[in-house]
């Protein structure tokens, strides 16, 4: 998630950490609840930068333990409705946020990048509050996620060779995300991606409200400019820069 951090504390850098050796208080979400779907997009090229971000050595959701336990509670509620959470991003190494800064300043803007920023030049994303060089994700208390309808056909896969429409287009024209239609794709830096955007359909608005309500029941707060971004007040603390490594079974 590209997000704003209003109160950022000093970065704790742990660059030589071994696989599955996490700082105190951090856990792999898969160890808390393996039923939660994970699609960690910054580990892949299917994101607004077009390549894996620095520090993402594995497609694993890492969070503070309290955050993971509350996500498990949300998942248990959703399971009774044939729904599941789907994680796009969890803990983010601070170096990944700096990687975003470099990307925004590289002087290039490709067609694939414009799919995520159809109306806003990427140099403006910081000023408008869509990207910050210091992210709350680095504390382990912020998340990017959506809902999956477990009864639906979620088999369509992203094809990097296809000329998809931008993130504000109808769901049939956007890159597939294997989730419910929230009105925009993930990481869509557009007014339509604001949680209360008036330009979405009633069904899309219902899904957004359903997600916000389910998360709020466990204390999570939504960021108004991004329907997918949530944080748990009081669960953060220091920001970290340890890389995300593969989880051992």
C-alpha positions as CSV (number, residue, x, y, z in Angstrom):
1,X,0.0,0.0,0.0
2,X,1.2,3.4,-0.7
3,X,0.3,5.3,2.4
4,X,0.9,8.3,4.6
5,X,2.5,7.9,8.1
6,X,1.7,10.9,10.3
7,X,3.9,10.0,13.2
8,X,7.0,8.1,12.1
9,X,9.7,6.9,14.5
10,X,13.3,5.9,13.9
11,X,14.0,2.9,11.7
12,X,15.4,-0.2,13.2
13,X,17.6,-1.8,10.6
14,X,18.1,-5.6,10.7
15,X,19.6,-6.4,7.3
16,X,21.3,-9.8,7.9
17,X,18.3,-11.6,9.5
18,X,18.1,-15.3,8.6
19,X,15.0,-17.0,7.2
20,X,12.1,-17.2,9.7
21,X,14.1,-15.3,12.3
22,X,11.8,-12.4,13.0
23,X,12.3,-9.5,15.5
24,X,10.3,-9.8,18.7
25,X,6.6,-9.4,18.2
26,X,6.6,-10.2,14.5
27,X,5.0,-13.4,13.1
28,X,4.2,-14.9,9.7
29,X,0.5,-14.6,9.2
30,X,0.4,-18.1,7.7
31,X,1.4,-19.4,11.2
32,X,-1.5,-17.6,12.8
33,X,-4.2,-18.4,10.1
34,X,-3.2,-20.3,6.9
35,X,-6.7,-19.9,5.5
36,X,-6.2,-16.2,4.8
37,X,-5.4,-15.8,1.1
38,X,-2.1,-14.1,0.3
39,X,-1.1,-12.3,-2.9
40,X,1.9,-10.2,-1.8
41,X,2.1,-8.0,-4.8
42,X,5.4,-6.2,-4.1
43,X,7.2,-9.6,-4.3
44,X,6.1,-9.8,-7.9
45,X,6.2,-7.6,-11.0
46,X,2.4,-7.2,-10.9
47,X,2.4,-3.8,-9.1
48,X,2.7,-0.1,-9.9
49,X,6.5,-0.2,-10.0
50,X,6.5,-3.2,-12.4
51,X,9.1,-5.2,-10.5
52,X,9.7,-6.7,-7.0
53,X,10.5,-4.0,-4.5
54,X,13.7,-4.0,-2.4
55,X,13.4,-6.2,0.7
56,X,10.7,-8.6,-0.6
57,X,12.6,-11.9,-0.6
58,X,9.4,-13.9,-0.3
59,X,5.7,-13.5,-0.9
60,X,4.8,-13.7,2.8
61,X,2.6,-11.6,5.0
62,X,4.5,-10.6,8.2
63,X,2.7,-8.7,10.9
64,X,2.8,-7.9,14.6
65,X,1.3,-10.9,16.6
66,X,-1.7,-8.8,17.9
67,X,-2.5,-7.8,14.3
68,X,-2.3,-11.4,13.1
69,X,-4.7,-12.6,15.9
70,X,-7.2,-9.9,15.1
71,X,-7.0,-10.8,11.4
72,X,-7.7,-14.4,12.4
73,X,-10.9,-13.2,14.2
74,X,-12.0,-11.3,11.1
75,X,-11.4,-14.4,9.0
76,X,-13.4,-16.6,11.3
77,X,-16.4,-14.2,10.9
78,X,-16.0,-14.0,7.1
79,X,-15.7,-17.8,6.7
80,X,-19.3,-18.2,7.9
81,X,-20.3,-16.0,4.9
82,X,-18.2,-18.0,2.4
83,X,-15.7,-15.1,2.3
84,X,-12.0,-14.7,2.9
85,X,-9.5,-11.9,3.5
86,X,-6.9,-11.5,0.8
87,X,-3.6,-9.8,1.8
88,X,-1.8,-7.6,-0.8
89,X,0.8,-6.2,1.6
90,X,1.6,-6.4,5.3
91,X,4.9,-5.5,6.9
92,X,7.0,-3.5,4.4
93,X,10.8,-3.1,4.8
94,X,11.7,0.6,5.0
95,X,14.0,0.1,2.1
96,X,11.0,-0.8,-0.1
97,X,9.4,2.6,0.6
98,X,12.7,4.3,-0.4
99,X,12.6,2.1,-3.6
100,X,9.2,3.7,-4.3
101,X,10.8,7.2,-3.9
102,X,13.5,6.3,-6.4
103,X,10.8,5.0,-8.8
104,X,8.8,8.2,-8.6
105,X,11.9,10.2,-9.5
106,X,13.3,8.2,-12.4
107,X,11.8,10.4,-15.1
108,X,9.9,7.6,-16.9
109,X,6.3,6.8,-16.9
110,X,5.3,3.6,-18.8
111,X,1.9,2.5,-20.0
112,X,1.9,-0.3,-17.4
113,X,2.6,2.3,-14.7
114,X,-0.2,4.5,-15.9
115,X,-2.7,1.7,-15.3
116,X,-2.3,2.5,-11.6
117,X,-2.0,6.3,-12.0
118,X,-4.4,7.1,-14.9
119,X,-4.8,10.8,-14.1
120,X,-2.0,11.7,-11.7
121,X,1.7,12.0,-12.7
122,X,3.8,9.9,-10.4
123,X,5.9,12.9,-9.3
124,X,2.7,14.2,-7.7
125,X,1.9,11.0,-5.7
126,X,3.8,12.2,-2.6
127,X,2.2,15.6,-2.4
128,X,-1.3,14.2,-2.8
129,X,-0.8,11.6,0.0
130,X,-0.6,8.4,-2.0
131,X,3.1,7.5,-1.3
132,X,5.3,8.4,1.7
133,X,9.0,7.7,2.1
134,X,8.2,6.5,5.6
135,X,5.3,4.1,5.8
136,X,3.3,2.8,8.7
137,X,3.6,-0.6,7.0
138,X,7.2,-0.7,8.3
139,X,5.9,-1.0,11.9
140,X,4.0,-4.2,11.2
141,X,0.6,-2.6,12.1
142,X,-0.7,-1.6,8.6
143,X,-2.2,-3.8,5.9
144,X,-3.5,-3.8,2.3
145,X,-6.2,-6.3,1.7
146,X,-9.5,-7.1,0.1
147,X,-12.3,-9.7,0.1
148,X,-12.6,-13.0,-1.8
149,X,-15.9,-14.6,-2.6
150,X,-15.1,-18.3,-2.1
151,X,-18.1,-19.3,-4.1
152,X,-16.9,-17.4,-7.2
153,X,-14.6,-18.4,-10.0
154,X,-11.3,-16.8,-8.9
155,X,-9.1,-18.8,-11.4
156,X,-8.2,-15.9,-13.8
157,X,-4.5,-15.0,-13.6
158,X,-2.6,-11.9,-14.4
159,X,-1.0,-12.0,-17.8
160,X,1.9,-9.4,-18.2
161,X,1.6,-9.6,-22.0
162,X,-2.0,-8.3,-22.1
163,X,-2.9,-4.6,-22.6
164,X,-5.2,-4.3,-19.6
165,X,-7.3,-1.2,-19.1
166,X,-6.5,1.2,-16.2
167,X,-7.4,0.5,-12.6
168,X,-10.7,2.6,-12.8
169,X,-12.1,0.6,-15.7
170,X,-14.9,-2.0,-15.3
171,X,-13.6,-5.2,-13.6
172,X,-13.7,-7.2,-16.8
173,X,-11.2,-4.9,-18.4
174,X,-8.8,-4.6,-15.5
175,X,-6.1,-7.1,-14.5
176,X,-7.7,-10.0,-12.6
177,X,-7.2,-10.0,-8.9
178,X,-9.2,-13.0,-7.8
179,X,-11.4,-11.0,-5.5
180,X,-14.7,-9.2,-5.3
181,X,-15.2,-6.0,-7.4
182,X,-14.4,-3.1,-5.2
183,X,-14.7,-0.6,-8.0
184,X,-11.0,-0.2,-8.7
185,X,-8.0,-2.4,-8.7
186,X,-5.5,-2.5,-5.8
187,X,-3.1,0.5,-5.5
188,X,-5.3,2.6,-7.8
189,X,-4.2,6.2,-7.2
190,X,-7.4,7.9,-8.2
191,X,-10.3,9.5,-6.6
192,X,-12.4,6.4,-7.4
193,X,-10.1,4.5,-5.1
194,X,-11.1,6.7,-2.1
195,X,-13.2,4.5,0.2
196,X,-16.3,6.8,0.0
197,X,-16.0,7.6,-3.7
198,X,-19.4,8.6,-5.1
199,X,-18.5,7.3,-8.6
200,X,-18.8,3.6,-7.8
201,X,-21.8,1.3,-8.2
202,X,-24.1,0.4,-5.3
203,X,-22.7,-3.2,-5.3
204,X,-19.2,-2.0,-5.1
205,X,-20.1,0.4,-2.3
206,X,-21.7,-2.5,-0.4
207,X,-18.5,-4.6,-0.7
208,X,-16.4,-1.7,0.6
209,X,-18.7,-1.1,3.5
210,X,-18.7,-4.8,4.3
211,X,-14.9,-4.9,4.4
212,X,-14.6,-1.7,6.5
213,X,-17.2,-3.0,9.0
214,X,-15.6,-6.4,9.4
215,X,-12.2,-4.9,10.0
216,X,-13.6,-2.2,12.3
217,X,-15.1,-4.9,14.6
218,X,-11.6,-5.9,15.4
219,X,-10.3,-2.4,15.9
220,X,-8.8,-1.7,12.4
221,X,-9.1,1.8,10.9
222,X,-9.4,2.4,7.2
223,X,-7.4,5.1,5.3
224,X,-9.9,7.2,3.5
225,X,-7.9,7.6,0.2
226,X,-7.5,3.8,-0.2
227,X,-10.3,1.3,0.3
228,X,-7.7,-1.5,0.7
229,X,-5.6,0.1,3.5
230,X,-6.1,-0.6,7.2
231,X,-4.1,-0.1,10.4
232,X,-4.4,-1.1,14.0
233,X,-3.9,1.9,16.3
234,X,-1.4,1.3,19.1
235,X,0.0,-1.8,17.6
236,X,2.9,-0.2,15.7
237,X,5.9,1.4,17.4
238,X,9.3,1.5,15.8
239,X,9.7,1.1,12.0
240,X,11.8,-1.8,10.8
241,X,13.9,-2.6,7.7
242,X,14.5,-6.3,8.0
243,X,13.9,-8.1,4.6
244,X,11.0,-10.5,4.2
245,X,12.5,-14.0,4.0
246,X,10.9,-17.4,3.1
247,X,9.0,-19.0,5.9
248,X,10.1,-22.5,6.9
249,X,7.4,-25.1,7.1
